[in-house]
Amino acid sequence: MSQFFAWSSEWLWLFALILTLPWLIRWLLPPAPRKKNTALKVPFYNDIVNLTNKNKQLDKKSHWKIQNLAWLIWLLLVLAAMRPQWLGEPIQIQISGRDLLLAIDLSESMAETDLEGTQDCQSEVDLERTRSNRLSIVKSVLSEFIERRKGDRVGLIVFGTKAYMQTPLTFDRMTVKAVLEKETFIGLAGKKTAIGDAIGLAVKHLRERSQKKQILILLTDGSNTAGKINPLRAAKLAKKYGVHIYTIGVGVNKICVHNEFGSHLEETSFELDEKMLQKIAELTSAQYFRARNRAELENIYKALDQYEPVKEEYKTIRHKTPLYPWFLGIAFFMSLILLVLQIQSGKKH
């Protein structure tokens, strides 16, 4: 295992079947005894033996080929059953020991475009620019946050009227990022907001793990309007299992709108329950953050990089390439050859 490349088997003990199983079958099912009946004496028997001597030699060679080929096929099948695999070069990865779930609000209010607007009507805005909605900005900022989670197990929960586990906890950050960017959209989980159910789902998955650092980062722009679990009750359950819930409230009450007629403040769809989010964070020994624009949201996720520090550890992993399909393929090809030999042997007789 000290070499860069090596071969291993998951079930090495199956190698014992190569000789043991055929011997066991022969012992349990012995060949039928030959009957010693008196045969008729044929005067010209020796002449017949001489005439067929060449055919017998050919039959022995054919039988030898068939027998050895059958043994080789059996050997290949046993080797395939042992699940051989090729081990690649050892790679060290940093393990932080944190389980980090990200819960994202996908309710219809996340379609608002206030995170890129101005709130004082004093800044000039390019009228030709199309502002992104809340979810698009959240996905952009969160994708960068996920890329920085080296050594953490990261998972994604989405919630609206219901809460769903979009991706389970995994070291594969790129998969989580791809799912967030391509398979997460407004309305996927319903139009309302089930904050309590999202917390309950996170606790359900985190409590089964033995990690000391279990974190949920919950982002929403509204209040709890759906679901079966009360958010504060879910937070108390999270505290019981040692889950820290960092809450983020996004959006603004009013936004400045610029058009050809001038600038004016316009009300946005905003029903953020800040008191509830603050209480959830307080109950779980975490912190509540407020994001009114993209810059504030970016700063929040950068600050979260510094929270819950843990001792750095390293784990060596090796990429495994299964080899059993090759053994099965060769065994199948040789089985066809064995079938042809048996057909030819039958025709001779």
MOKA-V402598 format. One record per residue. N is the residue number from 0. RES is the residue in three letters. SS is DSSP state (alpha for helix, beta for strand, coil for the rest). PHI is phi in whole degrees, 0 to 359 (none if undefined). PSI is psi in degrees with one decimal (* if undefined). Layout:
n->N res->RES ss->SS phi->PHI psi->PSI
n->N res->RES ss->SS phi->PHI psi->PSI
//
This chain:
n->0 res->MET ss->coil phi->none psi->-8.4
n->1 res->SER ss->coil phi->281 psi->-15.5
n->2 res->GLN ss->coil phi->283 psi->163.7
n->3 res->PHE ss->coil phi->292 psi->-35.6
n->4 res->PHE ss->coil phi->235 psi->142.4
n->5 res->ALA ss->beta phi->205 psi->165.6
n->6 res->TRP ss->beta phi->247 psi->142.0
n->7 res->SER ss->beta phi->214 psi->169.4
n->8 res->SER ss->beta phi->223 psi->139.2
n->9 res->GLU ss->coil phi->284 psi->-35.0
n->10 res->TRP ss->coil phi->234 psi->70.8
n->11 res->LEU ss->alpha phi->294 psi->-27.6
n->12 res->TRP ss->alpha phi->297 psi->-18.5
n->13 res->LEU ss->alpha phi->293 psi->-14.2
n->14 res->PHE ss->alpha phi->300 psi->-27.3
n->15 res->ALA ss->alpha phi->296 psi->-20.9
n->16 res->LEU ss->alpha phi->289 psi->-19.5
n->17 res->ILE ss->alpha phi->303 psi->-44.5
n->18 res->LEU ss->alpha phi->256 psi->-33.5
n->19 res->THR ss->alpha phi->294 psi->-48.1
n->20 res->LEU ss->alpha phi->294 psi->-48.1
n->21 res->PRO ss->alpha phi->301 psi->-41.4
n->22 res->TRP ss->alpha phi->297 psi->-40.2
n->23 res->LEU ss->alpha phi->295 psi->-40.6
n->24 res->ILE ss->alpha phi->295 psi->-42.0
n->25 res->ARG ss->alpha phi->294 psi->-34.1
n->26 res->TRP ss->alpha phi->287 psi->-38.7
n->27 res->LEU ss->alpha phi->284 psi->-32.4
n->28 res->LEU ss->coil phi->238 psi->76.8
n->29 res->PRO ss->coil phi->291 psi->154.3
n->30 res->PRO ss->coil phi->295 psi->150.2
n->31 res->ALA ss->coil phi->294 psi->137.1
n->32 res->PRO ss->coil phi->293 psi->147.0
n->33 res->ARG ss->coil phi->280 psi->137.9
n->34 res->LYS ss->coil phi->277 psi->128.8
n->35 res->LYS ss->coil phi->265 psi->69.9
n->36 res->ASN ss->coil phi->270 psi->147.4
n->37 res->THR ss->coil phi->286 psi->124.6
n->38 res->ALA ss->coil phi->265 psi->163.1
n->39 res->LEU ss->coil phi->288 psi->141.4
n->40 res->LYS ss->coil phi->274 psi->124.4
n->41 res->VAL ss->coil phi->251 psi->123.5
n->42 res->PRO ss->coil phi->298 psi->-35.9
n->43 res->PHE ss->coil phi->259 psi->27.8
n->44 res->TYR ss->alpha phi->298 psi->-40.7
n->45 res->ASN ss->alpha phi->298 psi->-35.0
n->46 res->ASP ss->alpha phi->294 psi->-38.6
n->47 res->ILE ss->alpha phi->294 psi->-39.9
n->48 res->VAL ss->alpha phi->298 psi->-42.2
n->49 res->ASN ss->alpha phi->296 psi->-38.0
n->50 res->LEU ss->alpha phi->292 psi->-32.7
n->51 res->THR ss->coil phi->258 psi->9.0
n->52 res->ASN ss->alpha phi->298 psi->-40.8
n->53 res->LYS ss->alpha phi->296 psi->-41.4
n->54 res->ASN ss->alpha phi->297 psi->-36.1
n->55 res->LYS ss->alpha phi->294 psi->-39.9
n->56 res->GLN ss->alpha phi->297 psi->-39.8
n->57 res->LEU ss->alpha phi->295 psi->-39.0
n->58 res->ASP ss->alpha phi->296 psi->-39.0
n->59 res->LYS ss->alpha phi->295 psi->-41.6
n->60 res->LYS ss->alpha phi->296 psi->-42.7
n->61 res->SER ss->alpha phi->296 psi->-42.6
n->62 res->HIS ss->alpha phi->296 psi->-38.8
n->63 res->TRP ss->alpha phi->296 psi->-41.5
n->64 res->LYS ss->alpha phi->296 psi->-45.1
n->65 res->ILE ss->alpha phi->296 psi->-42.5
n->66 res->GLN ss->alpha phi->295 psi->-45.9
n->67 res->ASN ss->alpha phi->292 psi->-35.1
n->68 res->LEU ss->alpha phi->293 psi->-38.3
n->69 res->ALA ss->alpha phi->296 psi->-41.3
n->70 res->TRP ss->alpha phi->296 psi->-38.8
n->71 res->LEU ss->alpha phi->294 psi->-40.4
n->72 res->ILE ss->alpha phi->297 psi->-42.4
n->73 res->TRP ss->alpha phi->298 psi->-41.7
n->74 res->LEU ss->alpha phi->298 psi->-42.9
n->75 res->LEU ss->alpha phi->295 psi->-39.0
n->76 res->LEU ss->alpha phi->294 psi->-40.1
n->77 res->VAL ss->alpha phi->294 psi->-42.1
n->78 res->LEU ss->alpha phi->297 psi->-38.4
n->79 res->ALA ss->alpha phi->295 psi->-38.9
n->80 res->ALA ss->alpha phi->293 psi->-23.9
n->81 res->MET ss->coil phi->286 psi->-5.0
n->82 res->ARG ss->coil phi->54 psi->60.6
n->83 res->PRO ss->beta phi->293 psi->150.9
n->84 res->GLN ss->beta phi->211 psi->148.5
n->85 res->TRP ss->beta phi->264 psi->124.8
n->86 res->LEU ss->beta phi->264 psi->126.8
n->87 res->GLY ss->coil phi->279 psi->-168.2
n->88 res->GLU ss->coil phi->292 psi->136.5
n->89 res->PRO ss->coil phi->297 psi->135.7
n->90 res->ILE ss->beta phi->234 psi->131.8
n->91 res->GLN ss->beta phi->265 psi->129.2
n->92 res->ILE ss->beta phi->240 psi->146.7
n->93 res->GLN ss->beta phi->279 psi->127.6
n->94 res->ILE ss->beta phi->248 psi->118.8
n->95 res->SER ss->coil phi->267 psi->-23.1
n->96 res->GLY ss->coil phi->87 psi->11.6
n->97 res->ARG ss->beta phi->261 psi->139.9
n->98 res->ASP ss->beta phi->254 psi->117.0
n->99 res->LEU ss->beta phi->237 psi->113.9
n->100 res->LEU ss->beta phi->255 psi->137.8
n->101 res->LEU ss->beta phi->248 psi->120.4
n->102 res->ALA ss->beta phi->252 psi->119.8
n->103 res->ILE ss->beta phi->243 psi->130.4
n->104 res->ASP ss->beta phi->285 psi->124.9
n->105 res->LEU ss->coil phi->243 psi->23.2
n->106 res->SER ss->coil phi->291 psi->167.2
n->107 res->GLU ss->alpha phi->296 psi->-23.2
n->108 res->SER ss->alpha phi->291 psi->-15.6
n->109 res->MET ss->alpha phi->288 psi->-1.7
n->110 res->ALA ss->alpha phi->276 psi->-8.3
n->111 res->GLU ss->coil phi->297 psi->151.5
n->112 res->THR ss->coil phi->246 psi->40.3
n->113 res->ASP ss->coil phi->271 psi->-15.4
n->114 res->LEU ss->coil phi->287 psi->-14.3
n->115 res->GLU ss->coil phi->249 psi->4.0
n->116 res->GLY ss->coil phi->268 psi->174.5
n->117 res->THR ss->beta phi->254 psi->153.6
n->118 res->GLN ss->coil phi->248 psi->-1.4
n->119 res->ASP ss->coil phi->244 psi->-4.2
n->120 res->CYS ss->coil phi->58 psi->28.3
n->121 res->GLN ss->coil phi->247 psi->-14.9
n->122 res->SER ss->coil phi->262 psi->139.3
n->123 res->GLU ss->coil phi->280 psi->140.6
n->124 res->VAL ss->coil phi->237 psi->138.5
n->125 res->ASP ss->coil phi->292 psi->113.8
n->126 res->LEU ss->coil phi->291 psi->-20.4
n->127 res->GLU ss->coil phi->279 psi->-15.3
n->128 res->ARG ss->coil phi->280 psi->134.5
n->129 res->THR ss->coil phi->268 psi->118.1
n->130 res->ARG ss->coil phi->285 psi->144.9
n->131 res->SER ss->coil phi->277 psi->152.5
n->132 res->ASN ss->coil phi->280 psi->174.4
n->133 res->ARG ss->alpha phi->302 psi->-46.0
n->134 res->LEU ss->alpha phi->296 psi->-40.5
n->135 res->SER ss->alpha phi->299 psi->-41.6
n->136 res->ILE ss->alpha phi->292 psi->-41.9
n->137 res->VAL ss->alpha phi->300 psi->-44.1
n->138 res->LYS ss->alpha phi->296 psi->-39.4
n->139 res->SER ss->alpha phi->296 psi->-47.1
n->140 res->VAL ss->alpha phi->290 psi->-40.6
n->141 res->LEU ss->alpha phi->291 psi->-31.7
n->142 res->SER ss->alpha phi->299 psi->-42.2
n->143 res->GLU ss->alpha phi->294 psi->-36.9
n->144 res->PHE ss->alpha phi->297 psi->-42.2
n->145 res->ILE ss->alpha phi->296 psi->-39.7
n->146 res->GLU ss->alpha phi->300 psi->-29.2
n->147 res->ARG ss->coil phi->275 psi->0.7
n->148 res->ARG ss->coil phi->272 psi->46.3
n->149 res->LYS ss->coil phi->295 psi->128.5
n->150 res->GLY ss->coil phi->90 psi->-9.7
n->151 res->ASP ss->coil phi->263 psi->147.1
n->152 res->ARG ss->beta phi->275 psi->123.3
n->153 res->VAL ss->beta phi->243 psi->137.2
n->154 res->GLY ss->beta phi->225 psi->162.0
n->155 res->LEU ss->beta phi->231 psi->126.4
n->156 res->ILE ss->beta phi->245 psi->135.1
n->157 res->VAL ss->beta phi->242 psi->145.5
n->158 res->PHE ss->beta phi->214 psi->146.6
n->159 res->GLY ss->coil phi->215 psi->-112.1
n->160 res->THR ss->coil phi->293 psi->-31.4
n->161 res->LYS ss->coil phi->230 psi->166.9
n->162 res->ALA ss->beta phi->247 psi->137.8
n->163 res->TYR ss->beta phi->227 psi->146.3
n->164 res->MET ss->beta phi->274 psi->105.3
n->165 res->GLN ss->beta phi->284 psi->-45.3
n->166 res->THR ss->beta phi->221 psi->135.2
n->167 res->PRO ss->beta phi->287 psi->171.2
n->168 res->LEU ss->beta phi->299 psi->130.5
n->169 res->THR ss->beta phi->204 psi->154.8
n->170 res->PHE ss->coil phi->280 psi->-12.8
n->171 res->ASP ss->coil phi->281 psi->84.2
n->172 res->ARG ss->alpha phi->295 psi->-34.2
n->173 res->MET ss->alpha phi->295 psi->-34.2
n->174 res->THR ss->alpha phi->292 psi->-43.0
n->175 res->VAL ss->alpha phi->299 psi->-42.2
n->176 res->LYS ss->alpha phi->296 psi->-42.8
n->177 res->ALA ss->alpha phi->296 psi->-41.5
n->178 res->VAL ss->alpha phi->296 psi->-41.9
n->179 res->LEU ss->alpha phi->300 psi->-45.0
n->180 res->GLU ss->alpha phi->284 psi->-36.4
n->181 res->LYS ss->alpha phi->254 psi->-24.9
n->182 res->GLU ss->coil phi->241 psi->14.6
n->183 res->THR ss->coil phi->240 psi->119.3
n->184 res->PHE ss->coil phi->212 psi->161.1
n->185 res->ILE ss->coil phi->296 psi->133.5
n->186 res->GLY ss->coil phi->90 psi->-5.6
n->187 res->LEU ss->coil phi->302 psi->-38.0
n->188 res->ALA ss->coil phi->252 psi->10.4
n->189 res->GLY ss->coil phi->112 psi->169.7
n->190 res->LYS ss->coil phi->273 psi->-23.1
n->191 res->LYS ss->coil phi->269 psi->-166.9
n->192 res->THR ss->coil phi->226 psi->111.6
n->193 res->ALA ss->coil phi->252 psi->77.7
n->194 res->ILE ss->alpha phi->293 psi->-42.4
n->195 res->GLY ss->alpha phi->299 psi->-41.2
n->196 res->ASP ss->alpha phi->294 psi->-36.3
n->197 res->ALA ss->alpha phi->295 psi->-42.7
n->198 res->ILE ss->alpha phi->295 psi->-43.3
n->199 res->GLY ss->alpha phi->299 psi->-41.0
n->200 res->LEU ss->alpha phi->295 psi->-39.6
n->201 res->ALA ss->alpha phi->295 psi->-44.4
n->202 res->VAL ss->alpha phi->297 psi->-38.8
n->203 res->LYS ss->alpha phi->301 psi->-39.8
n->204 res->HIS ss->alpha phi->278 psi->-33.7
n->205 res->LEU ss->alpha phi->281 psi->-31.1
n->206 res->ARG ss->coil phi->291 psi->-19.9
n->207 res->GLU ss->coil phi->279 psi->-6.7
n->208 res->ARG ss->coil phi->258 psi->157.1
n->209 res->SER ss->coil phi->261 psi->6.0
n->210 res->GLN ss->coil phi->292 psi->144.2
n->211 res->LYS ss->coil phi->283 psi->-31.4
n->212 res->LYS ss->beta phi->259 psi->102.9
n->213 res->GLN ss->beta phi->238 psi->116.2
n->214 res->ILE ss->beta phi->233 psi->138.6
n->215 res->LEU ss->beta phi->238 psi->125.5
n->216 res->ILE ss->beta phi->252 psi->110.5
n->217 res->LEU ss->beta phi->253 psi->123.6
n->218 res->LEU ss->beta phi->242 psi->129.5
n->219 res->THR ss->beta phi->209 psi->160.6
n->220 res->ASP ss->coil phi->239 psi->14.3
n->221 res->GLY ss->coil phi->218 psi->-159.1
n->222 res->SER ss->coil phi->243 psi->169.8
n->223 res->ASN ss->coil phi->286 psi->109.8
n->224 res->THR ss->coil phi->240 psi->4.6
n->225 res->ALA ss->coil phi->204 psi->177.1
n->226 res->GLY ss->coil phi->97 psi->167.2
n->227 res->LYS ss->coil phi->260 psi->-16.3
n->228 res->ILE ss->coil phi->250 psi->132.4
n->229 res->ASN ss->coil phi->291 psi->132.5
n->230 res->PRO ss->alpha phi->303 psi->-42.2
n->231 res->LEU ss->alpha phi->291 psi->-35.2
n->232 res->ARG ss->alpha phi->293 psi->-39.5
n->233 res->ALA ss->alpha phi->295 psi->-36.0
n->234 res->ALA ss->alpha phi->295 psi->-38.6
n->235 res->LYS ss->alpha phi->295 psi->-37.3
n->236 res->LEU ss->alpha phi->294 psi->-38.4
n->237 res->ALA ss->alpha phi->296 psi->-41.0
n->238 res->LYS ss->alpha phi->299 psi->-40.0
n->239 res->LYS ss->alpha phi->300 psi->-37.0
n->240 res->TYR ss->coil phi->261 psi->11.5
n->241 res->GLY ss->coil phi->74 psi->27.5
n->242 res->VAL ss->beta phi->266 psi->124.2
n->243 res->HIS ss->beta phi->267 psi->127.3
n->244 res->ILE ss->beta phi->248 psi->108.8
n->245 res->TYR ss->beta phi->269 psi->121.9
n->246 res->THR ss->beta phi->253 psi->143.4
n->247 res->ILE ss->beta phi->230 psi->123.3
n->248 res->GLY ss->beta phi->257 psi->127.6
n->249 res->VAL ss->beta phi->241 psi->154.3
n->250 res->GLY ss->coil phi->110 psi->166.8
n->251 res->VAL ss->coil phi->227 psi->162.3
n->252 res->ASN ss->coil phi->284 psi->-40.8
n->253 res->LYS ss->beta phi->225 psi->151.7
n->254 res->ILE ss->beta phi->225 psi->144.8
n->255 res->CYS ss->beta phi->276 psi->125.9
n->256 res->VAL ss->beta phi->250 psi->126.8
n->257 res->HIS ss->beta phi->254 psi->132.6
n->258 res->ASN ss->beta phi->213 psi->-172.3
n->259 res->GLU ss->coil phi->293 psi->-16.2
n->260 res->PHE ss->coil phi->265 psi->0.2
n->261 res->GLY ss->beta phi->123 psi->-157.8
n->262 res->SER ss->beta phi->237 psi->143.5
n->263 res->HIS ss->beta phi->205 psi->154.5
n->264 res->LEU ss->beta phi->279 psi->137.9
n->265 res->GLU ss->beta phi->231 psi->135.7
n->266 res->GLU ss->beta phi->294 psi->143.9
n->267 res->THR ss->coil phi->247 psi->164.5
n->268 res->SER ss->coil phi->282 psi->98.8
n->269 res->PHE ss->coil phi->215 psi->114.1
n->270 res->GLU ss->coil phi->227 psi->41.6
n->271 res->LEU ss->coil phi->294 psi->128.3
n->272 res->ASP ss->coil phi->264 psi->82.6
n->273 res->GLU ss->alpha phi->295 psi->-38.2
n->274 res->LYS ss->alpha phi->300 psi->-41.3
n->275 res->MET ss->alpha phi->294 psi->-43.8
n->276 res->LEU ss->alpha phi->295 psi->-38.6
n->277 res->GLN ss->alpha phi->296 psi->-40.4
n->278 res->LYS ss->alpha phi->294 psi->-40.3
n->279 res->ILE ss->alpha phi->299 psi->-46.0
n->280 res->ALA ss->alpha phi->295 psi->-40.5
n->281 res->GLU ss->alpha phi->295 psi->-42.4
n->282 res->LEU ss->alpha phi->297 psi->-30.7
n->283 res->THR ss->coil phi->255 psi->18.2
n->284 res->SER ss->coil phi->57 psi->43.4
n->285 res->ALA ss->coil phi->235 psi->-148.5
n->286 res->GLN ss->coil phi->213 psi->149.7
n->287 res->TYR ss->beta phi->256 psi->138.7
n->288 res->PHE ss->beta phi->236 psi->152.7
n->289 res->ARG ss->beta phi->237 psi->126.6
n->290 res->ALA ss->beta phi->239 psi->115.2
n->291 res->ARG ss->coil phi->257 psi->-9.7
n->292 res->ASN ss->coil phi->202 psi->177.8
n->293 res->ARG ss->alpha phi->299 psi->-42.7
n->294 res->ALA ss->alpha phi->298 psi->-43.5
n->295 res->GLU ss->alpha phi->295 psi->-38.7
n->296 res->LEU ss->alpha phi->295 psi->-40.8
n->297 res->GLU ss->alpha phi->297 psi->-41.6
n->298 res->ASN ss->alpha phi->295 psi->-34.7
n->299 res->ILE ss->alpha phi->296 psi->-47.0
n->300 res->TYR ss->alpha phi->290 psi->-28.5
n->301 res->LYS ss->alpha phi->291 psi->-37.9
n->302 res->ALA ss->alpha phi->294 psi->-36.6
n->303 res->LEU ss->alpha phi->295 psi->-23.2
n->304 res->ASP ss->coil phi->300 psi->-29.1
n->305 res->GLN ss->coil phi->268 psi->-9.1
n->306 res->TYR ss->coil phi->276 psi->157.9
n->307 res->GLU ss->coil phi->54 psi->52.0
n->308 res->PRO ss->coil phi->294 psi->143.8
n->309 res->VAL ss->coil phi->224 psi->161.7
n->310 res->LYS ss->coil phi->291 psi->132.3
n->311 res->GLU ss->coil phi->285 psi->132.4
n->312 res->GLU ss->beta phi->230 psi->161.8
n->313 res->TYR ss->beta phi->232 psi->143.2
n->314 res->LYS ss->beta phi->232 psi->136.5
n->315 res->THR ss->beta phi->266 psi->126.7
n->316 res->ILE ss->beta phi->236 psi->157.1
n->317 res->ARG ss->coil phi->225 psi->133.8
n->318 res->HIS ss->coil phi->291 psi->132.3
n->319 res->LYS ss->beta phi->250 psi->127.2
n->320 res->THR ss->beta phi->248 psi->113.9
n->321 res->PRO ss->beta phi->294 psi->138.4
n->322 res->LEU ss->coil phi->250 psi->-9.4
n->323 res->TYR ss->alpha phi->300 psi->-30.2
n->324 res->PRO ss->alpha phi->300 psi->-32.7
n->325 res->TRP ss->alpha phi->294 psi->-44.0
n->326 res->PHE ss->alpha phi->296 psi->-40.7
n->327 res->LEU ss->alpha phi->294 psi->-38.5
n->328 res->GLY ss->alpha phi->296 psi->-44.5
n->329 res->ILE ss->alpha phi->295 psi->-40.1
n->330 res->ALA ss->alpha phi->297 psi->-39.3
n->331 res->PHE ss->alpha phi->295 psi->-43.9
n->332 res->PHE ss->alpha phi->298 psi->-42.3
n->333 res->MET ss->alpha phi->290 psi->-28.4
n->334 res->SER ss->alpha phi->295 psi->-35.8
n->335 res->LEU ss->alpha phi->294 psi->-41.3
n->336 res->ILE ss->alpha phi->297 psi->-41.9
n->337 res->LEU ss->alpha phi->298 psi->-39.2
n->338 res->LEU ss->alpha phi->296 psi->-41.1
n->339 res->VAL ss->alpha phi->295 psi->-43.5
n->340 res->LEU ss->alpha phi->298 psi->-40.2
n->341 res->GLN ss->alpha phi->293 psi->-38.2
n->342 res->ILE ss->alpha phi->294 psi->-42.3
n->343 res->GLN ss->alpha phi->296 psi->-40.4
n->344 res->SER ss->alpha phi->296 psi->-37.2
n->345 res->GLY ss->alpha phi->293 psi->-35.6
n->346 res->LYS ss->alpha phi->292 psi->-33.7
n->347 res->LYS ss->alpha phi->295 psi->-31.2
n->348 res->HIS ss->coil phi->272 psi->*
//
